[in-house]
Amino acid sequence: MRQVLSHKNWKILHTTETDSTQDLLRNWISQQSNPDKTLVVSLNQNTGRGRHKRQWESPAGNLSFSFALTLAPNDLKDAAQWNLLFGLALKQSLQSLLQKEFQLKWPNDVLYQNKKVAGLLSEYLPEQNTLLVGVGLNLNSSPEDFSPALQESITTVRHIAERGFCPFMVTARFLNHLSPLLSAPVSPEQLSQEFCWQNQEVILSDDIGPCFSGQFLGINDQGSLILNQNGHISYHQAGDLNLRKS
Ligand code: BTN
C-alpha cells in the first residue's frame, strides 16, 4: 500500500486489490500512532462487507474506500450523528458531480430514483477511539455486473451519467464535502430533513425480516429513526428501511 496523495489534511493510500478496505485499514491503523484522517482506496475489492454482516458486491469499476476518524474524548456520544453526516457528504458529492438529485435513505444509503447507488459501513474501534467508515460506490460498473437478485434494486453512476469517472477524483470530491460537515455539523433538525421518504409509510426490517411499519417522521438528535405507528411514536437505532407497497 502506498500513499498517493494528501488532500485537506487527509493521507490517501492506494492499493489495486484487497479483500476488504475495511479490514486492510483496520490492520494498518493498528500499527500507527496517529491513524486520524487516513483513507485507503482500492479499485478491486474481493470480499467486501456490508451492514448486518452481509456480503457487499463490488464488481470491477466500483469504488471502495475506508477512512479512519479519531474521536475527541467527548465525541463518542455524537458518533451516531456523525455516521449520518458521512452519508450526507456522499449524497452531496454525487449531486455536485452529476448535477442530479440523489436521496439519502436512513441510516446511510444513497439512492437514485429509489435504487441504491452507494452504502456506508461504520465500525467503532474502542482501543483507538476511532471510527472506521467504509464507503462502497457503484461507480464505473453496470447493473448487469451484479448478481441477478440485486439488479433491480441497485443502479450505478455510469448507468445514470452514461459515462465513467476517475475514482480518485470522486474520492477527493467526497472529502471536499465531508470536511465542512465535520467542522460545522448541521443541526439535528436540518439533518433530519435530508432523509428521503418523509411522512411516507415504511417498513423497518431486522436480520430476520420486517418488524415495524408506520409513517417515517425523520430522525431525532441521537440519529434514531422516528416512526408513527397509528399515533404511537417509536424510535429505532438500527434496521433496514423500505417503502411499504400500497
Ligand atoms: C451497506 O451494507 O450498505 C454498506 C456497504 C459498505 C461497503 C464498503 S466498500 C468499502 C468498505 N470495505 C468493506 O468491506 N465494506 C465497506
Residues whose N, C-alpha, C, O or C-beta is under 5 A from the ligand:
A	BS01	BTN	S20 T21 Q22 T47 G48 R49 G50 R51 W56 S64 F65 S66 G119 L120 L121 G134 V135 G136
